[in-house]
């Protein structure tokens, strides 16, 4: 069976604003309309004069529907001129506007052809009708071997004055597989502060603060009732004081959670009294900045009897990046606003890393995800396209496959610092996008792929 391609259904409401002015004088415009010479007339179906010439290296068929492009991406063999045959199958007018080029307007049921020049960096295009590009009407023509910044849905990031550095190092892939539960009942664990440079998205390097050198910090997985002894170490080379707060613990804030200066060490001892997925993070003032700059991680406390075996287990932490200048810490002012707008929303610290490197599972196998929203500000609506969660344990509340009504779950809503455990199966070979269903953030890095079998449902 062919997989369905998920599209965002966006309803564009057009309100008519009628104004009647009765006066003895002639009416005047507040915002004068463009003169015919300043705007390009709607296409009637005739190809543009440049289309189909011998200089064209090929024709690309592009469809506009309400509201989207199909396809959103083209790949061509080499730099040069190409003909775009643009057809509007929607019920409202759309246009084709290549980056830096003229707009070609097309009425419903009409088509047009236009020639474009595709450079080595590729050529992006949009529909310039107000609201349409923001709703998803954007795409790209790429040269073979290049990469697209495009996504499953939603606008791409806009990092303002901070531009991508083409010389930035490649990001380090964070392993998504959940670790095994620790042996024994008492665990001595070193958490060492490391302030370092890290590529958090393609072209963006930030001076992050970490536990044990990674963002997120290490996943700690223990049994219910275990004793955990955390040895927090802040090297003398650090620039800042740091601390740690384990949400799975029951200890006084002004005891184990006190900040330590560079060169100091502190013991934080606690007992795993409750099962679940828990957050830990630096709580040093301002805690918002320490979390936003990378100091967070996940604790998994297994319930009595442990978890039943499954074919694959993954641990994903959703979080946000508020990009500061290249090579500097994240921007606290951006993170502090009452209407936060993160530059990137990511799984396990790096934008799009599991889109580039899909998580592989057996077809029809049982899969378990441990998920945490570390925030610091944005809610998550965790969803895997093409699947239904048959088991969900969220903040101690359970949905089980044996429930009398045979209910399932399509998405798990998590506020910052909330965690969940979900289970599902992948019914057929193919790709299953991992997203937050807040689609304004999917295009900003909150996109991965779950690959069942070889990923091809047609073989």
ZIZI-V280886 format. One record per run of one state. SS is the DSSP state (H for helix, E for strand, C for the rest). FROM is the first residue (numbers start at 1). LEN is the number of residues. If there is no record, write none. Layout:
ss:from:len
SS:FROM:LEN
SS:FROM:LEN
This chain:
ss:from:len
C:1:35
H:36:3
C:39:4
E:43:1
C:44:15
E:59:7
C:66:2
E:68:3
C:71:2
E:73:4
C:77:3
E:80:9
C:89:5
E:94:5
C:99:4
E:103:4
C:107:4
E:111:8
C:119:4
E:123:4
C:127:11
E:138:6
C:144:33
E:177:1
C:178:8
E:186:16
C:202:2
E:204:8
C:212:2
E:214:1
C:215:5
E:220:4
C:224:3
E:227:8
C:235:7
E:242:1
C:243:2
E:245:2
C:247:13
E:260:1
C:261:3
E:264:8
C:272:4
E:276:6
C:282:5
H:287:6
C:293:3
E:296:7
C:303:9
E:312:10
C:322:10
H:332:5
C:337:7
E:344:4
C:348:2
E:350:1
C:351:2
H:353:4
C:357:2
E:359:3
C:362:4
E:366:10
C:376:4
E:380:5
C:385:4
E:389:1
C:390:1
E:391:4
C:395:2
E:397:3
C:400:9
E:409:1
C:410:2
E:412:3
C:415:4
E:419:7
C:426:4
E:430:7
C:437:5
H:442:3
C:445:2
E:447:6
C:453:7
